[in-house]
Amino acid sequence: MLLEVVNFLPDDLLDRLVEFSKRPDIPWQLQEMQENLPRKKISWMLDSPIEEAHNWFEDLPLFRNFKFLGVSLWKDDILFYMKDHCDNDMVKIAVQIYLDDRVSPGTTFGNRTIKYGRNRGYIMFNSPTMVHGVLNQTPHEGRLSLYALYSDDRL
């Protein structure tokens, strides 16, 4: 199941995440298992908007029956695209929220595209048929998003 969401994050948290992403002292890292892609991430930073986002998603009642695995702030550069794929089956729910307005590709699920834009995104309930990717298109001004993962509570 796929749900498109709009205005999902509180505006003040979203604004703090965007401003935080612009700081020159941010220790961006390569995303594990995606090292060949032009994507960087930050998964944890104490006393930062990343920690606030982590706490917000961890306390979200919508997913209380699932185990929260964490959040990452993703920064994709203008050359980023991703071929169609399925996520790891350990992932039960993935939430990706775009943080700003740019002319950039969203995420495509078959013939449905979740448009890139401020506080827009999706909740994906993972299954073997949930094939998705990011088109290789221009214009592409890069992407900034927050990504949260949940697994089965039974793990």
C-alpha positions in Angstrom: 0.0 0.0 0.0 1.2 3.5 -0.8 -0.1 6.7 0.7 0.7 10.1 -0.7 1.0 12.7 2.1 1.0 16.5 2.1 1.9 18.8 5.1 3.0 15.7 7.1 5.7 17.3 9.2 5.2 20.3 11.5 6.3 23.4 9.6 8.7 24.6 12.3 10.5 21.3 12.3 10.7 21.3 8.5 12.1 24.8 8.5 14.8 23.8 11.1 15.8 20.8 9.0 16.2 22.9 5.8 18.3 25.5 7.6 20.4 22.8 9.3 21.1 21.2 5.9 22.7 24.5 4.7 25.3 24.7 7.5 28.8 24.3 6.2 29.9 22.3 9.2 27.5 19.4 8.6 29.3 16.0 8.5 27.5 14.5 5.5 28.2 10.8 4.9 27.6 8.4 2.0 24.4 6.3 2.4 25.2 2.6 3.1 24.5 0.3 0.2 24.2 3.3 -2.1 27.8 4.4 -2.1 27.8 4.5 -5.9 25.0 7.0 -6.0 25.3 10.8 -5.5 23.4 10.8 -2.2 24.6 11.9 1.2 23.0 11.6 4.6 23.0 12.5 8.2 21.4 9.9 10.5 22.1 11.4 13.9 23.4 14.5 15.5 22.7 15.3 19.2 20.9 18.5 20.0 20.0 19.1 16.3 16.9 19.1 14.1 17.8 15.5 13.2 17.4 14.5 16.9 14.0 16.4 16.9 12.9 14.5 13.8 14.0 11.2 15.3 11.9 11.9 18.4 8.9 13.1 16.4 8.8 9.9 14.3 9.6 7.6 17.2 6.5 9.1 19.1 4.2 9.0 16.0 1.0 7.1 17.1 0.3 6.1 13.5 3.1 3.5 13.6 3.0 2.5 17.3 2.7 -1.2 16.4 6.0 -1.1 14.5 9.6 -0.8 15.7 11.1 2.5 14.8 14.6 2.2 13.1 15.5 5.8 12.7 15.6 8.8 10.4 18.1 10.1 7.8 18.3 13.5 6.3 19.1 12.8 2.6 20.8 15.3 0.2 20.7 14.1 -3.4 22.7 16.0 -6.0 21.5 17.0 -9.5 22.8 13.7 -11.0 20.9 11.5 -8.6 18.5 8.8 -10.0 17.7 5.3 -8.9 16.6 2.4 -11.0 13.4 0.6 -10.0 13.9 -1.6 -7.0 12.2 -3.2 -4.0 13.4 -2.3 -0.5 14.9 -4.8 1.9 12.2 -7.0 3.3 13.2 -6.0 6.8 11.7 -2.6 6.1 7.9 -2.7 6.8 7.2 1.0 6.5 9.3 3.7 4.8 8.3 7.4 5.0 10.0 9.9 2.7 9.1 13.6 3.1 10.6 16.2 0.7 11.7 19.3 2.5 11.7 22.1 -0.1 10.4 23.2 -3.5 12.8 22.5 -6.4 12.4 21.4 -9.9 13.4 17.8 -9.3 12.0 14.3 -9.8 9.9 12.7 -7.1 9.6 9.0 -6.5 7.9 6.7 -9.1 5.9 3.7 -8.1 5.0 1.9 -11.4 2.8 4.5 -13.2 2.3 6.7 -10.2 4.7 9.5 -9.3 4.9 11.2 -5.9 5.7 14.8 -6.9 8.7 16.5 -5.3 7.8 19.5 -3.2 7.9 21.1 0.2 6.3 18.8 2.9 5.1 16.3 0.4 6.0 12.7 0.2 4.8 9.2 0.8 4.2 6.4 3.3 5.1 3.0 1.8 4.0 -0.2 3.3 6.7 -2.4 1.9 5.9 -5.6 -0.1 7.6 -7.5 -2.9 5.4 -5.7 -5.4 6.3 -2.2 -4.2 8.7 -1.4 -7.0 9.9 2.2 -7.0 12.7 4.5 -8.3 13.7 8.0 -9.2 13.7 8.9 -12.9 16.9 10.1 -14.6 15.5 13.4 -15.8 16.2 17.1 -16.4 15.7 19.6 -15.0 16.9 18.2 -11.7 17.9 20.7 -9.0 18.8 18.1 -6.4 16.6 16.8 -3.6 16.4 17.2 0.2 14.3 14.8 2.1 13.7 13.1 5.5 13.5 9.3 5.4 12.2 7.2 8.3 12.1 3.5 8.6 10.0 1.0 10.7 10.2 -2.8 11.0 8.0 -5.4 12.5 7.8 -5.1 16.3 8.2 -8.9 16.4 11.9 -8.7 15.5 
